[in-house]
Amino acid sequence: MEAQVALWIAAFSYPAVFLLLVLCGVGVPLSEELVMITGGLVVAHSGASLMTMVLAAYLGIVVGDSALYRIGRSLGPRVFSHPKMAKMLTPARIELLQKMFARRGAVAVFLARFLPGLRAPAFLLAGATGLPYRQFVLADATAAWVPALGMTWLGFRFGPQVLTDVQGGLRWLLLAALVLALGVLSVRWVRRRVAVRTTRVVQAPEGEP
């Protein structure tokens, strides 16, 4: 399967990465990490654009996740009893995810992307339980940059060895590091915005609303 994925991406480049990641999103048994890392490898050997490949991966992830959300939305409460969803939506997962959505709302969508075994169930439940699509796609689109940029760059920078490392469990450490970096940048951005607004208020002349 890995060899076939590599051949598809080498032959069709960005569209192949996009379509393969959409298929991953709706449940086709492919590894997202394999597709993105292979995309990075192809860029390194072909001279293609790294950022275009990252964008193709990003859009493929978001579209695939949105399709999964739409499946949950169309099934509604039937998703809990659907025979094809039984293995994915185990009672333990449903209970955990319902608690996450109740406490954190759309933030649970962001977190679920990085939790093994919970991504697909979480996105199905987000649709089935009526989480507004705007909230879903905002959280998912924010989270999708982490694997799209991180995994594609790793394949581009370090080559085939990354596949072995990722499959051996390194991916979760890498993703954790990327999430942490994204969190730090987000906090800095928020603080900067707050500081700018505070400065404007302090400098505003008296009597100005």
N, C-alpha and C positions, 0 to 999 in steps of 0.2 A: 504493500500500500504506500509506503514512504517513497519508493522509487516511482510509482505511478503519479503521485502528487507532484514530485519534482519535475517529471516530464511535462505534466500539464502546465505547471507554472513557467517552466522554461520556454514552452511553446507559445503560451498565450499571455504571459506576464501579468499585468495589473488586472485585466478582466478575470483571469483564472483565480487570483487571490480573492477578489471581491466575491465571485460566485461560490467558491469553496467555503468561505466564511459564512455566507448566507445559509448554505446547506448545513454547516456546523450548528448554526443558531437554531434551526428547526429540527435538530435531532439526528442528522446523518452522522454515523459513527466515525467521525474524523477528528483529529486533534487540532484545535485552533492554534496551539503553539507550533505544531509541525508546519502548518500552512504559512504562518507569519515568518518563522525562522527561515523556511525555504525561500520565501519571497525576498528576504534580506540576502540570502546566498546568491540568488539569481541576479540581484542588483550588483553585488560585488563582482560577479564574473562577466556581466554583460554590459556594464556601464550605463544601465538605466538609472532613472532618478530615484534616489532613496526616499525623498519626501512624497513623491507621487505614489510609491509603493506603500508608504505609511498611510497615506490618505485612502488608498484602495482598501487596505486592511481595516482602517477605522470605519469606513462606510459599510463594508461587508459585515462587521460586527454589529453595528447599530441597526442595519436593515434586518439581519437575522434575528436579533433580539426583539425587534419590533414585531416581526412576523410571529414569534412565539407568544408575545403579549396578545396579539390579535387572535390567535388560536384560543387562548384562555378566555378572551373577551367574548368570542363567539359561542363558546361552550357554556360559559357562566357556571352556575352551581353544578352542572352535569360533569364538570371536570373532575370532581371528587369521586365520582362513580364510574368514570369512563374506563373500560377494560384496558385500553392501550396506555393509560396514564398510571395504572396501578403500581408498577415498579418504580416510577419516578416520584409519585406523590404518596409516599408511605405515611402512615399516621404520625410517626415521629417527626418527619420533615414538615408535615402540614402544621402540627402544633408549634414547632419552633418558628416557622415562617410567619404564622399568624401572630405570634407574640412580637416578632421583629417588626411587622407592619404596624401593629397596634402602638408600639412604643416609638418607632422611628419614622414611620411613613415611607416617603420616597427615598430616604437615606438607606433604608433596608435594601433597595434595588442596587444602590451603589456598592454596599457591602457584599451583597450576594454574588456579585461578579467575581469576587476574589475568594469565595468560600467553596472548597471542593464539594461537588455533588449537590449544591444548592442553587446554582445559577438557573438552570432550566426550570426546576420546580418554582422558584421565586418569581420568575417572569410569567409563568403560566398563572400562578395565583394572583399576581398583580393585575392581570387582565380579568380573571374570573371574579375577583372580589371588587372590581370597579374602581381601582386606583386610576385617577385621571391620566390620560395618555400624556398630557403635557408634563406632568410631574414625572412620570415614568421615563420619558425620553430625555428629559433634562438630566436626571440622575444617571441614566445609562450612558448617555453621550459623554458625560463628564468622566465616567469610569473607563469608557472604551479607549480613551487616549493612552492609558497606562500600558495595556498589553500591545496595542497597535504600534506605538512608538518603541516601547521597550523590547519586545520580542523581535521586531523587524530589524532594529539596530543591532541587537545581539547577533543575529544571523549574518548581517552585513559585516560586522566588526570581527567576530571570532570564528566564523565558519562552521563546518560540520560538527566540530567537537561540542558545540552548544547543544545540539540535539541530544547527545548522550547525557550531558549534565542536567538538562531540563527534564528528561525522562527519569532521571535518577532522583528527582526531588528538589533540585536547586531552583526550579521555577518559582516555588512559593517564597523562598528567601529573596529572590530577585524582585518578585512582585511586591513583597512587603517593603523592600527598600524603595521601590518606585512610588508606592502609595505614600510612604512616609515623606519622601521628597516632595510629592505633589501636595501633601497636607501642609508642609512647611511653607511652600510657595503660596498656597491659598491663604494661610494665616498672615503672612507678610503683606499680601495684597489687601486683605481686609483691614489690617492695621493702618496701611498707607492711606486707604480711602477714608477711614475714620479720622486720621490726622489731618487730611486735606479739608474735610468738612468742618472740623473743629477750628482750623485756622481761618476759614472763611467766616464762620460765626463770630470769632473774636475780632476780626478785622472789619466787620460790617459796621457802618456808621450808625450812630444812635438814631432811633426813630424808623430805621429801615426794617421792614417786616422780615 
